[in-house]
């Protein structure tokens, strides 16, 4: 036996929110997905029809893996919704930064201590309403749940969200979206329908043909060509530096770092090299070293940052049985675009002015992860096309 009203389940409500309210109403602090499994049908009631929407969104319901492309890995809250003891699965949607019901900015953690919680459907020993530090997101939860909550309605105030949910391309699952950086634009499918660049987005499309997947020898080629491309782009950016800045970069790689003036251009170059190599050792800043064995089982790149990022693209192309030539060319092409994109991103985000210490370069809080400029790849399964979509910075 347990205490519950079916009317307490609100439209678009997440399983996390429902399970937290269940814990509160029944005065239990610890539940698991396994212990709740027999009760979900009865608890969800009429809202069981929302499962289709959640599945379409690629946001999990019970025990399904959270996909990083569309769902934030940490719990995001609307300050207005949580006062009513409510959290929506739409709050986790990477396409939006504001609550779709109240148009207020979503928060990623406790306003008091900054604590963030990984997003799951059921979190044992966790409360949506009170942070472990003591901060209360709502002080009237009992009153709201027992009285006011059933009268609340949640209607989508952002039209683009409705457009996304109703998109035929998404519902038919005829596209695969792979996010390399930033927030996926809400009008993504409209961009693909018109198949041309617009003021804010640059779109490049490539057609691929059916084949027999890709061999290990082709994976070796990918790494070989990525070394050449990385070296070529590296030389291009090095030519932007003055002779003195180039000499300073060489001195740094030789571990001779005394009396070096770190200009903004040199810092951008150094940060880019460190970032794409996922390294903090300036002595190994030059690319092109063979870090991998001769035989690969997945694509590797001279810039280590992209090994994982482009692996999903490789898997999806292979599942579509794209030809060896197309897989190799697409991976190399997108790798090249990503290298240039990362340089421009660091250049755009680095504060104006010069930095004078090596420590600031190595350990400074540059906040590159906070950049929302979008770069992504969309595979259109019906057209057998790959679209590279880049948001053009307005700054």
Secondary structure, DSSP 8 states (H G I E B T S, - for coil): -----GGG--TTB-HHHHHHHHHHHTT-S---HHHHGGGHHHHHGGGGGHHHHHHHTT--SSS----TTTB-SB--EETTGGGGT--BGGGGBTT-SB-TTT--BEE-S-TTT----B--SS-TT--SSB-TTS-BS-S-HHHIIIIIGGG-------HHHHHHHT-HHHHTT-EEEEEEES---TTHHHHHHHTS--SSEEEEEEE--B-----HHHHHHHHHHHHHHHHHHHHHHHTTS-HHHHHHHHHHHTT--TT----HHHHHHHHHHHHHTT---GGG-------S-SS-SS---SSTHHHHHTHHHHHHHHHTTB-HHHHHHHHHHHHHHHHHHHHHHHHHHS-SS----HHHHHH----GGG----EEEEEETTTTEEEEEEE----
